[in-house]
Amino acid sequence: MRKTLFALATSALLLGATAVPSAAVPARPWMDRSLSPQKRAELLVARMTLDEKVLEIHMMDVPDHPREVPGIERLGIPALKITNGPAGAGPGDSNAPQPATALPSALGMSASWDPQLAAAFGRVAGQEVADRGEGLIEAPGMNITRVPRNGRNFEYLGEDPYLAAQMAVPEVRGIQAQGVIAEVKHYAANNQETDRKTINEVVDERTLREIYLPAFEAAVKRGRAGAVMCAYPSVNGQFGCENTHQLKDVLRGDWGFDGFVQSDYTANHSTVASALAGLDLDMKHVYYGDATKAAVLGGQLDESVVDRMLVRRFAQMFRFGLFDHPRTPTPIPAQRDGAIARSIAEQSAVLLKNSGGQLPLRGVRSVAVIGSYAGAAHTGGGGSSAVTPLYTVSPVDGIKSKGVTVSYADGADPAAAATLAKSADVAVVMVGNKDKEGGDRPNLSLPAGQDGLVSAVAAANPRTVVVLKTGGPVLMPWLDQVPAVLEAWYPGEEDGNAVADLLFGDAVPSGKLPMTFPKAENETAANTPQQYPGVNGTATYSEGLDVGYRWYDAHGVTPQFPFGYGLSYTTFAVRHLSVSGQGRVASVDVTNTGTRPGADVVQLYLASPASAGEPPRRLAGFAKVTLRPGQTRHVTMRLDARSFSVWDTAAGRWATVPGRYTLYAGDSSRDLPLHATVTVRGS
């Protein structure tokens, strides 16, 4: 009898519960919500057979169950349905794409420089994933714009690691507040689509830590993202999904990540190496199916490694309620999130040029709307992120709603388009591209003769406005021929309404460029074959820390439009920079000096002492402020310790560099009228 009671007590302790009679011990103790997600996951995995474990470490990847990890009824494990990101709830099932709100591109959202808007972006995406009965969205994407031609730049958050981090964290929180797991991607340095599955990137550790990893670090440590997707490329000789340094040393070791790692679609190349490095879930079964079982039975892989892989994922599923609150798909109301999509599109647009106050359009009776990007909404780029929209609003219809006479030509015949433009008060030419996963642009020019179209229309009507719908920078040989240029990115399903509101002044542009626009094809940081696309399968990141605007500043190159640049329909003044708290707190006064309400983004850049070996300046803070005409607001920006630190590769840690730092304030990386100095002690 004593042995029986001891056995019961021991079993209860092993189950993490108080000793109770056997009849009262629940059949599924992992369903006890009073336990931690970690403990619940451990209890569950302890009851699984090896075959069940193997079944749960890869997706089914079959037509009837795409992008799904199967459930196990015996154990009450629900299926984990996964969908694409990061421009909203992606297609999921490629055989029967499920509709959702087509939000503006992530790059466009980042151009708002508004963390609150990023949170709203995440909330919409997360809610709609939950509505569809899915539990994880592969978003946000946060690879740095190293190569302006990269086909997936539109999925990411720009060229600066600080900006990317500030936008990624609230997006992650917005997604996960809906009970959906956010999976940040593509970890790490997935900066080109050309040869993405085979390229080996040679990147020094300091550059990785200071440029390509900070946004991921912030998403993991501050955003508490539940999952990370490992990328296709090799970094310093190891593929992303078996890269022990990135996954084991940095992600789990230095950052303390306790979520799970999933592969990109075919990014896994091994069984034992990937499992030991920290890949928990494979999108295919090739290496994580029968091969895993054979490796365990053959002694090449300890079963405890598989257990740990499953505990990590199940703990996150418990954390977000996927076991306790099984999802029942419900229709997404078509108009529910449209207003948010429209607001994001409007606040993301960047006014690049506005000579003579051409915009907003006033006293206009007739508008010639020209270009294929005007006839239909440009909802997003191509590839796995392409959202099937619930509805769309075309630019032609959006402009018609403003009570003007609209004539339309698709621009296929530039001469006919010019004739149409000549007969209207104003011509609006909408040009762009459709960047896509799997390939980079051949160059930075607009495709399909669109440059010639702009020139022809501008020659016919001096009041020509160009609206760009691009996934990144483009060259503008016609820039001097037109008075106004508006970058609208990929505006999503509310394209027509958002663009019309901006053109007619119902919305005031407030976006700022999240990446530099160059003047010429070769005026970019990675401008040699060795750097991009690589030679003999290797891309060498020899530019080091000089990425984006850092490169332009370091080399004295004047871009077409600098990082952080953007005009408004009103004007602003930034005055009275003061620094306190040993350089940790900076304050300025921002005044709306124009005649219309509007929003400005005050930006703070830091110049380090020469001994730090940093680029001339780097973004260290920003704040978006909305002001009435004549209104002034005192804006405070706080810097963290990392602002005054560099990665010390020899010591393997962040180190504060002592010396004199200069803080610059203004509204772009090249318009910084205010400065103040501070002396910092070393650590």
C-alpha positions in Angstrom: 0.0 0.0 0.0 2.8 2.4 0.9 4.5 1.6 -2.4 1.3 2.4 -4.3 0.9 5.7 -2.6 4.6 6.6 -3.2 4.1 5.7 -6.9 1.1 7.9 -7.1 2.8 10.8 -5.4 5.9 10.4 -7.6 3.7 10.3 -10.7 1.9 13.4 -9.6 5.2 15.2 -9.1 6.3 14.2 -12.5 3.1 15.6 -13.8 3.7 18.9 -12.0 0.5 18.5 -9.9 -0.4 17.7 -6.3 -0.7 14.0 -5.4 -4.3 12.9 -5.9 -6.1 9.6 -6.3 -5.4 8.0 -9.7 -9.1 8.4 -10.7 -8.8 12.1 -10.4 -5.6 12.4 -12.4 -6.7 13.9 -15.8 -6.1 11.9 -18.9 -4.5 14.9 -20.5 -2.7 16.8 -17.7 -1.2 19.2 -20.3 -4.7 20.7 -20.6 -4.4 22.1 -17.0 -4.4 25.9 -17.7 -2.9 26.6 -14.3 0.4 25.2 -15.5 3.0 27.2 -17.5 3.1 26.8 -21.3 6.5 25.2 -20.9 5.3 22.6 -18.4 2.3 21.8 -20.4 4.4 21.2 -23.5 6.8 19.0 -21.5 3.9 16.9 -20.2 2.5 16.5 -23.7 5.7 15.4 -25.4 6.3 12.9 -22.6 3.2 11.0 -23.8 4.1 10.9 -27.5 5.5 8.0 -29.4 8.4 8.4 -31.7 6.2 8.1 -34.7 3.9 10.9 -33.4 6.9 13.1 -32.7 8.2 12.7 -36.2 4.8 13.5 -37.6 4.8 16.8 -35.7 8.1 18.2 -36.8 7.2 18.9 -40.4 4.2 20.2 -42.4 2.0 17.8 -44.3 2.7 19.6 -47.6 -0.1 17.8 -49.4 -2.8 19.4 -51.6 -5.6 18.8 -49.1 -3.6 20.2 -46.2 -1.1 22.7 -47.4 0.9 24.7 -44.9 -0.4 22.7 -42.0 1.2 20.6 -39.2 -1.3 17.8 -38.6 -3.2 17.3 -35.4 -3.2 14.2 -33.3 -6.7 13.3 -32.0 -5.4 10.8 -29.4 -3.5 13.5 -27.6 -5.8 16.5 -28.4 -3.1 18.2 -30.5 -4.8 20.6 -32.9 -3.5 21.2 -36.4 -1.3 24.2 -36.7 -2.4 26.1 -39.8 0.2 28.5 -41.2 -0.3 31.3 -43.6 2.0 33.7 -45.5 2.8 37.3 -44.6 3.9 40.0 -44.4 1.4 42.3 -46.3 -1.6 41.0 -44.4 -3.1 37.5 -44.1 -1.5 35.8 -47.1 -2.9 33.3 -49.5 -2.2 30.3 -47.2 -3.6 27.5 -49.5 -2.1 28.3 -52.9 -4.7 26.0 -54.5 -7.6 28.0 -53.1 -6.3 31.3 -51.8 -8.3 32.7 -49.0 -9.3 36.4 -49.3 -8.3 39.0 -46.7 -7.7 42.7 -46.5 -4.8 43.6 -48.9 -2.9 46.0 -46.7 -0.2 48.3 -48.2 3.2 46.8 -48.5 5.3 46.4 -45.4 7.8 48.8 -47.0 5.0 51.4 -47.4 3.9 50.9 -43.8 7.5 51.5 -42.7 7.5 54.8 -44.7 4.9 56.1 -42.2 7.6 56.1 -39.5 4.7 55.6 -37.1 5.0 52.7 -34.6 1.3 53.0 -33.7 0.5 52.5 -37.4 2.7 49.4 -37.4 0.7 48.1 -34.4 -2.5 48.6 -36.3 -1.1 46.9 -39.3 -0.2 43.9 -37.1 -3.7 43.9 -35.4 -5.5 43.7 -38.8 -3.2 40.9 -40.1 -3.4 38.9 -36.8 -7.2 39.3 -36.5 -7.8 38.1 -40.0 -5.5 35.1 -39.6 -7.5 34.2 -36.5 -10.7 34.7 -38.4 -9.6 32.2 -41.0 -8.8 29.6 -38.3 -5.0 29.8 -38.8 -2.5 30.1 -35.9 0.6 31.5 -37.4 1.5 34.2 -39.9 4.9 34.4 -41.5 5.5 38.1 -40.6 6.9 40.6 -40.2 9.8 40.5 -42.7 12.8 42.5 -41.6 15.7 41.9 -43.9 17.7 45.1 -44.5 17.6 46.8 -48.0 21.2 46.1 -49.0 20.4 45.8 -52.7 17.8 48.3 -54.0 17.0 45.8 -56.9 16.0 43.0 -54.4 12.7 41.6 -55.5 11.4 41.4 -52.0 12.3 44.7 -50.6 8.6 45.6 -50.6 8.1 42.9 -47.9 10.7 44.4 -45.6 11.1 47.6 -43.5 13.8 49.5 -45.3 17.6 50.1 -45.1 18.1 51.1 -41.5 18.2 48.6 -38.6 16.9 51.1 -36.0 13.9 52.0 -38.1 13.2 48.4 -38.9 13.3 47.4 -35.2 11.0 50.3 -34.1 8.4 49.3 -36.7 8.8 45.5 -36.3 8.2 45.3 -32.5 4.8 46.9 -32.5 3.7 44.9 -35.5 4.7 41.7 -33.7 2.8 42.8 -30.6 -0.2 43.7 -32.7 -0.3 40.3 -34.4 0.2 38.3 -31.2 -2.4 40.3 -29.3 -4.9 38.5 -31.5 -3.8 35.0 -30.3 -1.7 34.4 -33.4 2.0 33.5 -33.5 4.2 36.1 -35.3 7.0 34.5 -37.2 9.8 36.9 -38.0 11.7 36.3 -41.2 14.0 35.7 -43.0 16.7 35.0 -40.5 19.2 36.3 -41.5 20.9 38.4 -44.2 18.4 37.3 -46.8 19.2 40.4 -48.9 18.8 39.2 -52.5 16.5 36.9 -54.5 19.1 36.1 -57.1 20.6 32.7 -56.3 18.9 32.9 -52.9 18.9 29.2 -52.4 22.6 28.7 -53.2 24.4 31.9 -52.5 27.0 32.0 -49.7 27.2 35.4 -48.0 30.5 36.4 -46.4 29.7 38.9 -43.7 31.9 39.9 -40.8 30.5 39.5 -37.3 30.4 43.2 -36.5 28.4 44.0 -39.7 25.9 41.2 -38.8 25.4 42.4 -35.3 25.1 46.1 -36.1 23.2 46.0 -39.5 21.5 42.7 -40.2 20.5 41.3 -36.8 19.2 44.3 -34.7 15.6 44.1 -36.0 15.5 40.4 -35.3 17.0 40.9 -31.9 14.4 43.6 -31.0 11.5 41.4 -32.3 12.6 38.5 -30.2 13.6 40.4 -27.0 11.1 43.3 -26.9 8.4 41.9 -29.2 8.6 38.3 -27.8 7.9 36.9 -31.2 6.9 33.3 -30.9 8.6 32.0 -34.0 11.5 32.7 -36.3 11.9 31.5 -39.9 15.4 30.6 -41.0 16.4 31.7 -44.5 17.7 30.1 -47.7 21.2 31.7 -48.0 24.4 30.4 -46.4 26.1 32.9 -44.1 29.8 32.3 -43.8 29.6 28.8 -45.1 26.5 27.4 -43.3 22.9 27.4 -44.6 20.5 29.4 -42.5 18.6 26.4 -41.1 21.7 24.6 -39.9 23.7 27.7 -39.0 24.9 26.9 -35.4 26.2 30.4 -34.9 23.0 32.2 -35.9 20.5 29.8 -34.4 22.4 28.4 -31.3 24.9 31.0 -30.3 23.1 34.2 -31.2 19.3 33.5 -31.3 19.0 31.2 -28.3 22.3 31.9 -26.5 22.7 35.7 -26.6 19.1 36.7 -27.1 17.4 34.0 -25.0 14.8 33.1 -27.6 12.5 30.5 -26.3 10.2 30.1 -29.3 10.6 27.8 -32.2 12.4 28.0 -35.5 10.7 27.1 -38.8 12.4 26.6 -42.1 11.6 28.6 -45.3 9.9 26.3 -47.8 12.9 24.3 -49.0 15.6 25.9 -47.0 16.5 22.9 -44.9 19.4 20.7 -46.2 20.0 18.2 -43.4 18.5 16.2 -40.6 21.0 15.9 -37.8 22.9 19.1 -38.4 19.7 21.2 -38.5 18.2 19.5 -35.5 21.3 20.1 -33.4 21.6 23.7 -34.7 18.0 24.5 -33.6 15.6 24.0 -36.5 12.3 22.8 -34.9 9.8 22.7 -37.7 10.5 21.9 -41.4 8.1 22.9 -44.1 8.9 19.8 -46.0 9.2 16.2 -44.8 12.4 15.2 -46.8 14.8 15.6 -43.9 12.4 15.8 -41.0 10.3 12.7 -41.7 11.6 9.2 -42.1 15.1 10.4 -42.0 14.7 11.8 -38.5 13.2 8.5 -37.2 16.1 6.6 -38.8 18.6 9.0 -37.2 17.1 8.5 -33.8 16.9 4.7 -34.1 20.4 4.6 -35.5 21.9 6.6 -32.7 22.9 9.6 -34.8 20.3 11.8 -33.0 19.2 11.6 -29.4 15.5 11.5 -29.1 15.7 14.2 -26.4 16.7 16.6 -29.2 13.4 15.9 -31.0 11.6 16.3 -27.7 13.1 19.7 -27.3 12.1 20.7 -30.8 8.5 19.9 -30.0 8.4 21.4 -26.5 9.5 24.7 -28.1 6.6 24.8 -30.6 3.9 23.3 -28.3 4.8 25.9 -25.6 4.1 28.7 -28.0 0.8 27.0 -29.1 -0.2 26.8 -25.4 1.0 30.4 -24.9 -1.4 31.7 -27.6 -4.3 29.5 -26.7 -4.3 27.3 -29.7 -4.9 24.2 -27.6 -7.5 25.8 -25.3 -9.5 27.7 -27.9 -9.6 25.8 -31.1 -10.2 28.0 -34.1 -13.4 28.0 -36.0 -13.1 29.8 -39.4 -15.5 32.8 -39.7 -15.9 35.1 -42.7 -14.0 38.3 -42.7 -16.4 41.2 -43.1 -15.4 42.8 -46.4 -15.4 46.4 -45.1 -14.3 45.9 -41.5 -10.6 46.7 -42.0 -10.7 48.8 -45.2 -10.6 52.1 -43.3 -7.4 51.0 -41.6 -5.8 49.9 -44.9 -6.8 53.2 -46.4 -5.3 55.2 -43.5 -2.0 53.3 -43.7 -1.8 53.8 -47.4 -2.3 57.6 -47.0 0.2 57.9 -44.2 2.8 55.9 -46.0 2.9 57.9 -49.2 6.0 60.1 -49.7 5.7 63.4 -51.5 9.0 63.6 -53.4 8.5 66.7 -55.4 5.9 69.5 -55.5 7.1 72.5 -57.5 4.9 75.6 -57.4 2.4 73.9 -55.1 1.1 71.7 -57.9 -0.5 69.5 -55.2 -3.0 69.3 -53.8 -5.1 69.7 -56.9 -7.4 72.8 -56.7 -9.9 74.2 -59.2 -9.5 71.2 -61.4 -12.4 70.2 -63.6 -10.9 67.5 -65.8 -8.1 65.0 -65.1 -6.5 62.7 -67.7 -5.5 59.5 -65.7 -2.9 57.6 -67.6 -1.0 54.3 -67.1 -1.7 50.7 -66.4 -1.2 51.3 -62.7 -4.2 53.6 -62.7 -6.7 51.3 -64.3 -6.7 48.8 -61.4 -5.7 48.8 -57.8 -2.0 47.8 -57.2 -2.6 45.6 -54.2 0.9 44.3 -53.7 3.9 42.5 -55.1 4.2 38.9 -56.4 5.0 35.7 -54.7 4.0 34.1 -51.4 3.0 37.5 -49.9 0.4 38.3 -52.5 -2.9 38.8 -50.6 -6.2 37.9 -52.3 -8.1 41.1 -51.7 -11.6 41.2 -50.3 -12.3 44.1 -52.7 -10.4 46.7 -54.6 -10.8 50.4 -55.5 -9.2 51.5 -58.7 -7.5 54.9 -59.0 -9.8 55.9 -61.8 -12.8 55.3 -59.6 -11.1 57.0 -56.7 -10.4 60.1 -58.7 -14.0 60.1 -60.2 -15.3 60.2 -56.6 -13.8 63.7 -56.2 -16.4 65.1 -58.6 -14.1 65.8 -61.6 -14.3 64.6 -65.2 -11.9 61.7 -65.7 -10.6 60.3 -69.0 -8.4 57.3 -69.0 -5.7 55.7 -71.2 -3.6 52.7 -70.2 -0.5 54.3 -71.7 0.3 51.5 -74.2 0.3 54.2 -76.9 2.3 57.1 -75.6 1.2 59.4 -78.4 -2.5 58.7 -77.7 -1.8 59.3 -74.0 -0.2 62.6 -74.7 -3.2 63.7 -76.8 -5.5 62.8 -74.0 -3.3 64.7 -71.5 -3.3 67.8 -73.6 -7.1 68.0 -73.5 -7.3 67.9 -69.6 -6.6 70.4 -66.9 -4.2 68.0 -65.2 -2.6 64.8 -66.2 -1.9 62.1 -63.6 0.5 59.4 -64.7 0.7 56.3 -62.6 3.7 54.1 -63.2 5.4 51.4 -61.3 6.6 47.8 -61.1 5.6 44.5 -59.6 8.5 43.2 -57.7 8.2 39.6 -56.7 9.7 36.7 -54.8 12.3 34.5 -56.6 14.0 37.2 -58.7 15.5 40.6 -58.5 14.9 43.5 -60.9 17.3 43.7 -63.8 17.9 47.3 -63.1 16.5 50.3 -61.3 14.6 51.7 -64.3 10.8 51.6 -64.7 9.9 48.6 -66.9 8.0 48.5 -70.2 8.8 51.9 -71.6 7.1 53.8 -68.7 9.9 56.5 -68.6 9.0 57.4 -72.2 5.4 57.5 -71.3 6.0 60.0 -68.5 8.1 62.2 -70.8 5.5 62.2 -73.6 2.7 63.1 -71.2 4.8 65.8 -69.5 5.6 67.4 -72.9 1.9 67.6 -73.7 0.7 68.9 -70.3 2.9 71.0 -68.0 0.6 70.1 -65.1 1.6 66.5 -65.0 1.7 64.6 -61.7 3.6 61.3 -61.5 2.4 58.7 -58.9 4.9 55.9 -58.4 3.8 52.5 -57.3 7.0 50.7 -56.7 8.6 48.1 -54.4 11.6 50.3 -53.9 13.8 53.0 -55.6 13.5 53.7 -59.3 15.5 56.1 -61.5 13.7 59.2 -62.7 15.2 60.5 -65.9 12.0 62.7 -66.4 12.2 64.3 -62.9 13.0 67.8 -64.2 10.0 67.6 -66.7 7.3 67.2 -64.1 6.3 69.5 -61.2 5.1 66.8 -58.7 6.0 63.2 -57.8 4.2 61.1 -55.2 5.6 57.7 -54.1 2.6 55.5 -53.1 4.5 52.1 -52.9 2.0 49.2 -53.2 -1.1 50.8 -51.7 -3.2 47.7 -51.1 -6.9 47.2 -51.9 -7.8 50.9 -51.0 -5.4 52.2 -53.7 -7.8 54.4 -55.5 -9.3 56.0 -52.5 -6.0 56.6 -50.8 -4.3 58.1 -53.9 -7.3 60.3 -54.7 -7.4 61.6 -51.1 -3.7 62.5 -51.4 -3.9 64.2 -54.8 -6.9 66.3 -53.8 -5.7 67.2 -50.3 -8.2 65.3 -48.3 -5.2 63.6 -46.8 -1.8 65.3 -46.3 1.3 63.4 -47.2 3.5 62.6 -44.2 5.6 59.6 -45.2 9.4 59.6 -45.2 11.6 57.4 -47.3 12.7 54.3 -45.5 15.4 53.8 -48.1 17.7 56.0 -50.2 16.7 56.7 -53.9 19.9 56.8 -56.0 20.6 59.0 -59.0 22.3 56.4 -61.0 22.5 52.6 -61.3 26.0 52.3 -59.9 25.5 54.7 -57.0 24.6 52.1 -54.5 26.6 50.4 -51.7 26.8 46.9 -53.3 27.9 48.0 -56.8 30.5 45.4 -57.8 29.9 41.8 -59.0 31.7 40.5 -55.9 29.3 42.3 -53.7 26.2 41.6 -55.8 25.0 39.2 -57.1 28.2 37.4 -56.2 31.0 35.6 -58.0 31.3 31.8 -58.0 28.4 31.5 -55.6 29.8 33.9 -53.0 28.5 37.4 -52.3 31.0 39.4 -50.2 29.7 42.1 -48.0 32.8 44.2 -48.3 30.9 47.5 -47.7 30.6 46.4 -44.1 28.6 48.9 -42.1 28.2 51.3 -45.0 24.7 50.3 -46.1 22.1 52.6 -47.4 22.5 56.3 -46.4 25.6 55.3 -44.4 27.3 54.6 -47.7 26.2 57.8 -49.4 27.5 59.8 -46.4 30.8 57.9 -46.1 31.5 58.3 -49.8 30.2 61.8 -50.3 27.6 60.7 -52.9 24.5 62.9 -53.3 21.4 60.7 -53.8 18.3 61.6 -55.8 16.3 61.5 -52.6 17.9 60.8 -49.2 16.8 58.4 -46.5 14.2 60.0 -44.3 13.1 62.5 -46.9 9.5 63.5 -47.6 7.6 66.7 -48.3 4.1 67.8 -47.1 1.4 70.3 -48.1 2.5 72.4 -45.1 5.9 73.3 -43.8 7.7 72.6 -40.5 10.6 74.1 -38.5 12.7 72.1 -36.0 14.4 74.2 -33.4 16.1 74.2 -30.0 17.9 70.9 -29.7 18.8 70.1 -26.2 20.6 67.0 -24.8 20.5 65.7 -21.2 21.0 62.6 -19.3 24.5 62.0 -20.5 23.3 62.0 -24.1 20.4 59.7 -23.5 17.6 62.2 -23.8 17.2 64.7 -26.8 14.5 67.3 -27.1 13.4 69.6 -29.9 10.6 72.0 -30.7 8.7 71.2 -33.9 6.5 74.0 -35.3 4.0 73.8 -38.2 4.9 77.0 -40.1 2.5 76.4 -42.9 -1.3 76.9 -43.4 -2.5 73.3 -43.2 -2.6 70.7 -40.5 0.1 68.0 -41.1 2.5 65.6 -39.6 6.3 65.7 -39.5 8.9 63.1 -38.5 11.7 64.7 -36.5 14.8 62.5 -36.9 17.9 62.2 -34.6 21.2 61.0 -36.0 24.4 60.2 -34.1 28.0 60.7 -35.1 30.5 58.7 -33.2 34.1 59.5 -32.4 36.5 58.4 -35.0 37.9 55.7 -32.8 34.5 53.9 -33.0 35.0 53.1 -36.7 31.4 53.9 -37.5 29.8 55.5 -40.6 29.5 59.3 -40.5 26.0 59.2 -39.0 23.3 56.7 -38.0 19.7 57.0 -37.0 19.3 56.9 -33.2 15.8 58.2 -32.7 12.7 59.6 -34.3 9.2 60.8 -33.5 6.1 61.6 -35.6 4.2 64.6 -34.5 0.9 66.0 -35.9 0.4 69.8 -35.7 -2.1 72.4 -36.5 -0.9 75.5 -38.4 1.2 77.6 -36.1 1.3 74.9 -33.4 4.5 74.0 -31.6 5.2 70.8 -29.7 8.1 69.9 -27.5 9.3 66.4 -28.6 11.5 64.2 -26.6 13.5 61.2 -27.9 15.3 58.7 -25.7 18.4 56.9 -26.8 19.5 53.6 -25.4 22.9 52.3 -24.4 23.3 50.6 -27.7 23.3 54.0 -29.4 26.8 54.6 -28.0 28.1 51.1 -28.5 29.7 49.0 -31.2 30.1 45.3 -31.5 33.5 44.2 -30.1 34.1 41.0 -32.1 37.2 40.0 -30.1 35.4 40.3 -26.8 32.1 39.0 -28.2 30.0 41.8 -26.7 28.7 45.3 -27.1 31.2 47.9 -25.9 30.6 51.6 -25.3 33.2 53.7 -27.1 34.3 56.7 -25.0 34.7 60.1 -26.6 32.8 63.0 -28.0 29.5 62.3 -29.9 27.5 64.7 -32.0 23.7 64.5 -32.2 22.0 65.9 -35.2 18.3 66.7 -35.6 16.2 67.5 -38.6 13.7 65.8 -41.0 16.0 63.7 -43.2 19.4 62.2 -43.2 20.6 65.1 -45.3 18.6 67.9 -43.7 20.0 68.2 -40.1 20.2 71.8 -39.2 20.6 71.3 -35.4 23.5 69.6 -33.6 24.7 69.2 -30.0 27.7 67.3 -28.6 28.0 65.0 -25.6 31.0 63.3 -24.0 30.5 59.6 -23.2 32.6 57.5 -20.9 33.6 54.0 -22.0 32.4 50.7 -20.5 
